[in-house]
């Protein structure tokens, strides 16, 4: 059966058996192997992908059921080839991963949480990742990674008005008056570098 799926912003086609899971289609037909097969019962979260922005178990969904939805895998989070998203980088910075098997599902779940809530409490984070099992880290560093990513996202998303400098040029001889906020105008990585690394 022919299926057309919108995966990571790209329309992809595959000829699949009606019983083939979305997870197997992503891995075998599209070679997107970041989503992992764990329990294959929807319990562990290793196969988590985002379906229209919501964390979903790819092992529990048939590929034919995903037609018409926007599917995001871990491969689709990076802003450009060879780069990491803020959430991915936060996991690296805080050592929020060990063996890496649960990491794609954890990162996608964290990404979905931070898309809806840019200032989650520790309880919000714990609840969000509660459907993802990690047998290595004890979750402490994973929670820290999500908190760190939330902090960075708040800083990088500070309001900026790039047109202000052009529209409000000062008269000759007077210093320019910036409309940029006093805090949050540097990218998070620049702030970290100024402080001598992550604090």
N, C-alpha and C positions, 0 to 999 in steps of 0.2 A: 504494500500500500504506500503510495507517495504521500510524503508529509513535507510541508514548508513551515519552518520554524524561524522566528525572529530571535536570534541568539547573539547577545552582545552587540545589538544594533545592526546586525547583518542578517539578511534573509538567507537561510540555508535549506537545501533540499536533501531528502534521503528517501530511499525505498526501504521501508521497515515492515516487519510483521506487526499486525495489530496488537499483539501481546508484548511487544518490546518496550521496556521502560525508557523513560526520558534519560535516566542515568546512562544506560547502555548505549543509547543513541548518541548522547553527547560524547561519550568516551570512544566508542567504536566507529561511528560514522563521521563525526566531526573532529575527532582527535583532540577534544578538549578534556584532558585527563586530570584537571585540577580537582574535580569533584570525585570523591572516593566512594567505593562500595565498602560499607562496613557490615552492619547487621542485616541489611536488605529487608528490614521489617519496619523502618521508619523510626527507630528508637534512638540510634546513636548520633545522628546529625552529620555524619561524615559526607553524605551526599547532598547537603544543603545547597540549593541555588535560589536565586530570587525570581519569583514569578510576579510580574507587575510590581516589583519592589518589595514583595513580602517573602520572607524565608519559607521555603517549601522543600519537601523531601522528594528528590528526583527519583528515588528508588520506588516510590509509591505511586508514581504517575506514569501513565502510558505516554509515549511520544505523541500519539495521535490526539491525546487530550490537551496537549500543550499548544496546539495550533491556534493562532490568534492572540497568544499572550506574548509579552515581552520577557524573555528569559535572560538573566544575567548570571554568568559563571564567574569564578575567581579570575579567570583570564580577562574578563571584561571590566574589571575595576581599575586597572592601571591607566593613568592618563595618557601614556604614550609607550611605545615599545622600549623596554629596558628601564622603565620608571616604576615606582611603587606609588600606590594611593597613600593618602595620609594614614588611613587605618592600617594598611599593610606595613608601612614604615613604623608605626607605633608598636606593632607586635614585634618587629625586629629590635627596636630600641629598648624595649622593656623585657626582652627575652620571654615573650608570651607564647613561646612555642618550644617544643623539644623535638619529638620525632616528626612532627609536621602533619601527621595523618588527619587530625581533626581541624587543623589550622584553616583551610579554605572555608569550611562551614562556619567556624567561629568568626572569621573575618567578615563573611557575607552577612551573618546575623548581626554583628556589631555595626556594619555599614547601614543595614536597614534601621536599626535602633537610632543611630546618630542622624539619619535622614529625617526621622520624625521628632527627635528630641535631642537638641544640641547641648543640653545640660542635664544628662541623666544622673540620678543618684546611684549610689552603690547598689541599692536594692533593685533599681530599674535594670541595671546591667546584669546583676545576678539572675533576675527573672528572665531577661531576654536570652541569655546563653544557657539557661537551665535545660533546654532541649538538646544541647550538644555535649557529648561525653568526651572528656579528656582523661586519659589514664596516666599522663606523665606529670603535668605541672601542678596539680592541686588547685588550679583555677586562680590563685592569688595574682599571678603575673598576667593572666589573661584579663582579669578585671582591671588591673593597673594599666594594661595596654589600651583598653577601651576608654578609661578615664583620661589617659594621655592624649589619645586621638581626639576626644571631645574638646579638650583644652586647646589643642592645635587648630581644630576646625573653627572654634569660636574666634581665635586670633586671626586666622587667615580670612575669615568671612566678615571682618569689620567693614562697616560701610566706607566706601571710597567714592570720590567724585572726580574722575579724571578730567572732566571738562572744566572744573573750577579754576585750575591754573591758567587755562587759556582765556576763559571768559572774564576773569577778574585780575587782569594784569595791572599792577600798580603804576601810578604815574612815575615819570622818570625821577630817579634819585630817592625813591622811597622803597623800603624793603617789601618783598612779596609777603602777603598774608595768606597763610595756608588754611584751607577749609578741612584739611584732613584731620581725623581724630588724633589726639596726642598719644593714645595707646592703640596697639593692634595694627599699626600700619606696616610693620615689617612682617615678612613671611615667618612662620614659626621656626623654620630651620635657621634663619638669620638671628632670631632672638636667642635660640639655643646656643649658637656659636658665640654670640656676644657674652653670654653667661658662662662660657667655658664648657658647654655641653649640657646635657639634660640634668636638671636638678632633682 
